[in-house]
Amino acid sequence: MGHGKVPPVPDYKIYKVDGIKHLEWTRKALAEKGLKDPWLRLVI
């Protein structure tokens, strides 16, 4: 049990907010309040 290879972790830079309406809306709403969510791209 559990003796397989560890799956590779993809690079976080490949995930983008652009082109995903919900994430773009969230980014805009946060920017209007002067906030920035550095983890937003990980919501995908």
Backbone torsions as a table, in degrees:
resi	resn	phi	psi	omega
1	MET	NA	128.0	173.4
2	GLY	73.0	26.0	-177.7
3	HIS	-107.2	21.1	178.2
4	GLY	-85.6	178.7	177.3
5	LYS	-73.3	150.6	175.6
6	VAL	-78.4	128.1	-179.7
7	PRO	-65.5	145.5	-179.7
8	PRO	-67.2	145.0	178.1
9	VAL	-94.3	122.7	-179.8
10	PRO	-68.2	151.3	178.8
11	ASP	-68.3	132.5	-177.2
12	TYR	-63.4	-20.8	-176.3
13	LYS	-71.7	-14.7	-178.7
14	ILE	-78.4	-16.5	-179.4
15	TYR	-90.8	128.7	-177.4
16	LYS	-123.6	150.2	177.9
17	VAL	-83.7	-31.4	-176.4
18	ASP	-60.6	133.1	178.0
19	GLY	93.7	-4.8	177.8
20	ILE	-114.1	104.8	-169.5
21	LYS	-54.5	-45.0	-177.2
22	HIS	-62.7	-42.3	-179.7
23	LEU	-71.1	-36.8	176.3
24	GLU	-63.4	-41.7	178.5
25	TRP	-62.2	-44.0	180.0
26	THR	-63.3	-44.1	179.4
27	ARG	-61.0	-42.8	-179.8
28	LYS	-65.4	-43.6	-179.9
29	ALA	-62.3	-40.0	177.9
30	LEU	-67.6	-40.2	-179.1
31	ALA	-63.8	-35.9	178.5
32	GLU	-63.6	-25.8	178.4
33	LYS	-95.6	4.0	179.3
34	GLY	78.6	22.8	-178.1
35	LEU	-113.8	160.8	176.3
36	LYS	-141.6	133.8	178.7
37	ASP	-105.9	104.0	-177.8
38	PRO	-68.1	-15.5	-177.8
39	TRP	-99.1	4.6	-174.8
40	LEU	-55.6	-40.6	-177.0
41	ARG	-66.0	-18.4	-178.8
42	LEU	-82.6	-4.6	-179.9
43	VAL	-71.5	-22.7	-175.3
44	ILE	-55.8	NA	NA
